[in-house]
Amino acid sequence: MKQEALIEECGHCLNANEASQQTLDRIKEELVSDNTALSMSEMFKALGDPTRVRLIYALLQQELCVHDICEVLNMTQSAVSHQLRYLRNMRIVKPRKVGKTVFYSLDDHHVEEIFKQTYQHLNHD
């Protein structure tokens, strides 16, 4: 049995005209691909961890070395390195090596904007 047959039409759908169906067809055609949806969900999952949120917030302020991140977050170097590796793989942060010291910053302005927009959304009146 098709899934469509299991969905009851609402009052709006019963009165839908051809223009409404064309709108729905257009939305279906423009819907994000499965790969894009998966990538986006992975990005949101990366932002879904409180420790990573705090780490990103710290890097939003300025570029920091691993030691400084450990100090700010009150975490061990091992724990911070684990989180940084995950965020690097997601292209949320990027490293910059100076001698033996590795500094981290946000990967690009898109990451900063996503974070700022989310923060503003949660704190608006």
N, C-alpha and C positions, 0 to 999 in steps of 0.2 A: 504494500500500500504506500502511495506517495505521501511524503510529509505534508505537502500542500493541502491534501484532502483532510488532514487532521486539524488545520487551522480554520477556525470559524471567522467569517468576515464580520467586521464591525459595521456599524451604521454608515460610517464614512465610506468604507469600501463598497458597500452595496450601492451607494449613490455615485461612485467614481465614474468619471468619464474617460474618454480616450486621452485627453491631456494629462490627467492624473497618472494613467498607466505609462505614458511617455516619460513623465517625470521619474517614476519608479524605475523604469528601464534605464534611464540616464544615470541615476544614482547607482544602480547595479553595475553598470559599465565602468563608472569612475571609482568604485569601491577599491580600497587599497588591496594589493595582492597579498596572498598568504605569506610570502617571504617578508614583505614590508610589515605586515601585522606582527609576525614573529619577532622581527628586529625591534620594533617599537615596544613590544611587551618585555623583551629582554632589557631594553633601556630603562623602562619603568621599574623592572625588578631590581636593577642595579641601584636605582634611586630609592628603593623600598626598604633599605636597611638603615636604621638610625645612626649607626657608627659611620657609614659611608656618607650620610647626609651631613653629619658634623664635620667630617673630613673635607667634603666639598665646600662647605661653608667657610672653613678655615682657609682653603685655597682661593676662595672667592675674594678674601681680604688681600692676599698677596702670595707670591711664590714662596714655598717653604722647603727646607731640607728635611730629610727623614727624621733626624733628631728633633727638630723643632715641632714636627707633627706629633711625635711621641709625647713631647712635653705638653703641647696644647691639649691633646686628647687623653692624656694620662694613660697611655697604652705602651706595651712593650714593642720593641723594634720588630720582632717577629710578627706580631698581630698587625701592626701598621703596614709592614711589607706585604702581608697577605692581602690586605684591603687594596693597597696601591696596585698590586699585580692585577687584581680583578678589574679595577677601574681603568688601568692601562689597556687591558684586553678589550674593554668596551669603548675605548677611545674617549673616555671622559677626562682623564688626566694624561699629561705627558711629562716625561723626565727630561732634565737637562743636567749633564754631568760636567762638573768643574773639578778637575783633579780627581780625588777620591770621593768627593761629596756629590750626592745626587739631589737636585732640587726638583720639586714638582709644582706644576701649575695646571690650571684647567686647560683642556685640549684646544678649545676655541671659543669664540663668543657665543656660539649656539648653546653650549653647555651652560654658560653663565646666564643666558636669557631664559632657558628652561627653568633653571634653579630660581632665578629672581622672580619669574612669573608665578611659579608655584608658591613661593614664599609670600608674595604680595596677595595672591588669591586667598591664602589661608589667614592673612592678617587684615583684610579689608573690612570696613564697617558695613 
